[in-house]
Amino acid sequence: MTGGKIKLSGNYFRSDFYGASLTCKIGNTVVPGELLNASFIGCNFQNGIEINEKNNYVQLALNNVSYTPKTPTSKISVFDADKIRPSMGIVQGGTPVNFLVL
């Protein structure tokens, strides 16, 4: 994976407690987490990360220390788009895009 954003869902997320330091981890790569709202935390792995058999779980810590366990629901998959339609659009954006994933 050359980089990307992951959005984690849950309930009652907060960042206003003492020692709060949201972080996300895949393998040994740790990035800051961003509290989007009480139900979502965003993680931006912009510098890329290698996904392999041992490195395919996303973990979250609210204190940068105690990470969530690796469970079947925290396993991630990387996909590659085979086709994107339309292949071009207006420069201003706003064109609906459909991905065909195989």
Secondary structure, DSSP 4 states (H G I P E B T S, - for coil): ---EEEEEE-SS----STT-B-EEEETTEEEEEEEEETTEEEEEETT-----SSS-BEEEESBSSSPPPP-GGGB-----EEEEESS---TT-----EEEE-
